[in-house]
Amino acid sequence: MPAEGSTFARRALGQKLRALRDRADVSQAAAARVLGISPQTMGRLEEGLSVRSASDLYMNTLCNLYRVSDEERRLILALACETRRTAERGGGWWQPLLDREIPDFDPCIALEEQAVRLAAWAVIRLPVLVRTPEYSRAVAWTDAPNAPTDQIEERVHRELKRQVRLDDPDFTAEILVSEAALREEWGGPAVMAEQLHHLTELDHRPNVSIRVVPFTTRNHVGALLGSFSLLEFPMMPKSRMTQPPIVHIEEHVGDLYLERPAEIARYESAIPELRNAAST
């Protein structure tokens, strides 16, 4: 069954706390004793479920126990703050590009590391997971033409690191692409030729599927949607509950993460329609 009360912010916080505890070689039971809570509650905290143990006092206590750096402590406290704010507004997360409140945390990487399946719809730009370096570089320069070269290269490097996720055979990616995304010549004809060859190679992988919705397909739901990614997650080992899906929408001024069931349902229903449109 789905994990009620589990939000992306909570799950990101739990994932980071678990990683820090493992690195410090502290057992879950020992960490629970320090906080004065049960091991079951500690397990719920690390699995991103709703608990009353995400206060700054508890977070600082765990940071002291795990001997974290100042940067890691700031990240934990920022995630805990976002967890509380997300709970107040009932889910969802907007991360403005120019005002990142958690600068040392990349939600995309955190999501893809946890996910077991990704289904994406691309309208104009191909998803990061299937881009070549030159394609990524062309998109980056278009998005930020006045940025320093080292900033552009850092962005490209970060995107390439995310593509390692495709090397995991237990992770599956279904990429549905509008013909427009293949016609738009990011970086020019040579860059697009290399990109198309790369897509063909990726499509031969058993865990990757890439299909195109042609211009000739009429009245399909993709014409009403912008690009998005739907990520699905595994069952959690302790509670045996399934983590709910998340929709990621990349905008020009930031990233939107949707997790309310009604919102997710609309995107989930779009995937089979897009799949059928790609088969016509």
Protein Blocks (a to p, Z undefined) as FASTA:
>chain_A
ZZehiafklmmmmmmmmmmmmmnopafklmmmmnopafklmmmmmnopacfklcfklmmm
mmmmnopafklmmmmmmmmmmmmmmmmnopajdddfklcfblmbcfklmmmmmpmbdcdd
dfklccfklccfklmmmmmmmmmmmbcfklmmmmmmmmmmmmmmmmpmkbccdddddfkl
mmpcghijklmmmmmmmmmmmmmpmkbccddddfklghifklmpccdddddddddfklop
acddddddddfkbccddfbfklmmmmmmmmmmmmmmmmZZ
